[in-house]
Amino acid sequence: MAAALLANTLYSLGFVLEKRALTSLPEVSIRQPARLLRLVLGSPLWIGGSLALAAGFAAQLVVYRTLPIAAAQGIFVSGLVLLVLLSARLLGEETSGRERYALGAILLALLMVVLSLREGSDTVSQDAPYPLILLVCVPALAAGVWLYGSAERRTRNRHRRPTTGVEYGVAVGLLYGVSSLAIKGVSSRLTTHGIGGALLDLLSSPYPYLLLFTGVFGLVMSQAALQRCRASLIVPVCTTVTSLFTAVLGTLSFGEALPDEPLRLALRVAGTALAVAVLLTMPKHDTAPQPSPPAKELASP
């Protein structure tokens, strides 16, 4: 639980710092990945956000070694509360009354998931068949890249409505869902005794290569999307897709059993379903005006 809450804090802080850094940079595009990387790597604020996300990744490894996938996703979703608060405070992004009610419902969902946990009684799987993992992950990666490209083409069409960010969030969420399963797989490979044996075991699995793909493409795609959309809008959509993908397909792939007790099972399923349902019903059209870039305000005489 402590590692999950720490991961939430680090991820939320990392996204907000990266978004704030991107507001002061020239427009970036996935069609120019080298330029994008050069711009973001030249921003100390963006690097700070990336380090926070990397630390959150390390905390997530600990979570997947100690909690079932479905329970972990229910807790990770709660990080959106902190994300929205930080977005309002540091980015000036306004939160509507409907969004505030949604945050309260997410907190209730977190409480339900926490109450469903019982130390020593939940099954935490350590392995999954590689063909099954690839069967789940490869189509999801292809769908994410295709959907993002489709959103980009519509954005460049002047006669269409401005993008809301939902398609970007779904596309990046699919990549992060695959990344989440790969993180779970990496955590299971690290159980081998000895550093050499663990490394060989890891390199013989598909997990490091899935992480490499999602890391490179996810970085480029998420930064371009973050620059164009509110963090408090696109990150909830992305997290919803990631949570759905990981909780459902991850639980099936790794063969983790749900609680046997009816009450704990109801709390686990209802809590996760409530968190996802709330996020799916949040406003999908961004009518709020974009705040002025903080860097420009600091640069004013």
Secondary structure by P-SEA (a helix, b strand, c coil): caaaaaaaaaaaaaaaaaaaaaaaccccccccaaaaaaaaaacaaaaaaaaaaaaaaaaaaaaaacccaaaaaaaaaaaaaaaaaaaaacccccccaaaaaaaaaaaaaaaaaaaacccccbbbbccccaaaaaaacaaaaaaaaaaaaaaaaaaaccccccccaaaaaaaaaaaaaaaaaaaaaaaaaaccccaaaaaaaaaacaaaaaaaaaaaaaaaaaaaaaaccccccaaaaaaaaaaaaaaaaaaaaacccccccaaaaaaaaaaaaaaaaaaaaccccccccccccaaaaaacc
